[in-house]
Amino acid sequence: MSFNSYDDQQEMSEINMTPLVDVMLVLLIIFIITVPVITHSVKVDLPQASQQPTEVKPDVVTLTVQRDGSLMWNDETLTFENLELRLQAVAQQEKQPELRIQGDKAVEYEKVVQVMAAAQRAGVEKLGFMTEPQSTP
């Protein structure tokens, strides 16, 4: 603050504008430099693609364990030994199909467990169970 030379008792109430002008000039220079960088873009001719997604349905193998313990591979009867061979062939595929086990409600639980264990030994990764929903009275 500067003092008036005429009266030593009164202070001058003027604002020093120099720091304010310095800050504004620095901000102006920053904006002048950054705006062209932000608006700069490269024009590229991009290829057009179709909007329809390709739908890939996974293969499904339905393995039915019937009431008497016999096995069906997609409506084809087979023995337990043939089942193990087919499961090994399925496990070696790059994209394994989903194995769905469908057990009859009166079949012994041990038969279904044997099929599950054979699938696990063969290395089948996708295993599921098929059931029918209960009907409401």
C-alpha positions as CSV (number, residue, x, y, z in Angstrom):
1,M,0.0,0.0,0.0
2,S,1.2,3.4,-0.8
3,F,0.6,6.5,1.3
4,N,-0.5,9.8,0.2
5,S,2.3,12.3,0.4
6,Y,-0.1,15.1,1.4
7,D,-1.5,13.4,4.4
8,D,0.5,10.7,6.2
9,Q,-2.5,9.7,8.3
10,Q,-4.7,8.4,5.4
11,E,-4.1,5.2,3.4
12,M,-4.6,5.0,-0.3
13,S,-7.4,2.6,-1.3
14,E,-6.3,1.7,-4.8
15,I,-6.0,-1.9,-6.1
16,N,-2.8,-3.0,-7.7
17,M,-4.0,-4.4,-11.1
18,T,-0.6,-5.7,-12.2
19,P,-0.8,-9.3,-10.7
20,L,-4.4,-9.6,-12.0
21,V,-3.3,-8.7,-15.5
22,D,-0.4,-11.1,-15.3
23,V,-2.6,-14.0,-14.3
24,M,-5.1,-13.2,-17.1
25,L,-2.4,-13.1,-19.7
26,V,-1.0,-16.5,-18.6
27,L,-4.5,-18.0,-18.8
28,L,-5.0,-16.5,-22.2
29,I,-1.7,-18.0,-23.5
30,I,-2.6,-21.4,-22.1
31,F,-6.0,-21.3,-23.9
32,I,-4.5,-20.1,-27.1
33,I,-2.1,-23.1,-27.0
34,T,-4.5,-25.8,-26.0
35,V,-7.6,-25.1,-28.1
36,P,-6.0,-26.0,-31.4
37,V,-4.8,-29.3,-29.9
38,I,-8.2,-30.2,-28.6
39,T,-10.0,-29.5,-31.9
40,H,-7.4,-31.2,-34.1
41,S,-8.7,-34.4,-35.6
42,V,-7.6,-36.8,-38.3
43,K,-10.2,-37.8,-40.9
44,V,-10.2,-41.5,-41.6
45,D,-12.5,-43.3,-44.0
46,L,-13.7,-46.3,-41.8
47,P,-15.2,-49.4,-43.3
48,Q,-18.9,-50.0,-42.8
49,A,-20.1,-53.1,-41.0
50,S,-23.5,-54.8,-40.8
51,Q,-25.6,-54.2,-37.7
52,Q,-26.8,-57.8,-37.5
53,P,-24.9,-59.8,-34.9
54,T,-23.9,-63.3,-35.8
55,E,-25.7,-65.8,-33.6
56,V,-23.6,-68.8,-32.8
57,K,-25.6,-71.6,-31.1
58,P,-23.5,-74.0,-29.1
59,D,-23.8,-77.7,-29.8
60,V,-25.9,-79.6,-27.4
61,V,-25.7,-83.3,-26.6
62,T,-28.7,-84.8,-24.7
63,L,-27.7,-87.9,-22.7
64,T,-30.8,-89.7,-21.4
65,V,-30.5,-92.2,-18.6
66,Q,-33.7,-94.4,-18.9
67,R,-35.6,-96.1,-16.2
68,D,-33.8,-99.5,-16.7
69,G,-30.4,-97.8,-16.7
70,S,-29.8,-97.8,-20.5
71,L,-28.3,-94.8,-22.1
72,M,-29.4,-92.7,-25.1
73,W,-27.1,-90.2,-26.9
74,N,-29.3,-87.8,-28.8
75,D,-32.0,-90.5,-29.4
76,E,-29.3,-93.2,-30.2
77,T,-28.9,-96.1,-27.8
78,L,-25.4,-96.9,-26.6
79,T,-23.6,-98.9,-24.0
80,F,-21.6,-97.5,-21.0
81,E,-18.3,-98.4,-22.8
82,N,-19.3,-96.5,-25.9
83,L,-20.4,-93.6,-23.7
84,E,-16.9,-93.2,-22.3
85,L,-15.4,-93.2,-25.8
86,R,-17.8,-90.6,-27.1
87,L,-17.2,-88.4,-24.0
88,Q,-13.5,-88.5,-24.6
89,A,-14.0,-87.5,-28.2
90,V,-16.2,-84.6,-27.1
91,A,-13.6,-83.5,-24.5
92,Q,-10.9,-83.3,-27.1
93,Q,-12.8,-80.9,-29.3
94,E,-11.7,-77.3,-29.3
95,K,-15.2,-76.0,-28.7
96,Q,-16.9,-78.6,-26.5
97,P,-20.7,-79.1,-26.9
98,E,-22.8,-78.8,-23.8
99,L,-23.7,-82.1,-22.3
100,R,-27.2,-82.2,-20.8
101,I,-28.1,-85.2,-18.7
102,Q,-31.8,-86.2,-18.6
103,G,-32.5,-88.8,-16.0
104,D,-35.8,-90.7,-15.7
105,K,-37.4,-90.0,-12.3
106,A,-37.5,-93.7,-11.4
107,V,-33.8,-94.4,-12.4
108,E,-31.4,-95.3,-9.6
109,Y,-29.3,-92.3,-8.6
110,E,-26.2,-94.4,-8.9
111,K,-26.6,-94.7,-12.7
112,V,-26.8,-90.9,-13.1
113,V,-23.7,-90.5,-10.8
114,Q,-21.8,-93.0,-13.0
115,V,-22.6,-90.9,-16.1
116,M,-21.5,-87.8,-14.3
117,A,-18.2,-89.4,-13.2
118,A,-17.5,-90.6,-16.7
119,A,-18.0,-87.1,-18.0
120,Q,-15.7,-85.7,-15.4
121,R,-13.0,-88.3,-16.1
122,A,-13.2,-87.6,-19.8
123,G,-12.7,-83.8,-19.2
124,V,-16.1,-82.5,-20.3
125,E,-16.4,-78.9,-19.1
126,K,-20.0,-78.0,-19.8
127,L,-22.4,-80.3,-17.9
128,G,-26.1,-79.6,-17.1
129,F,-29.3,-81.4,-16.1
130,M,-32.6,-81.3,-17.8
131,T,-35.8,-81.4,-15.8
132,E,-39.4,-80.8,-16.4
133,P,-41.2,-78.1,-14.4
134,Q,-43.8,-79.1,-12.0
135,S,-47.4,-78.6,-13.1
136,T,-49.5,-76.4,-10.9
137,P,-52.9,-77.8,-9.9
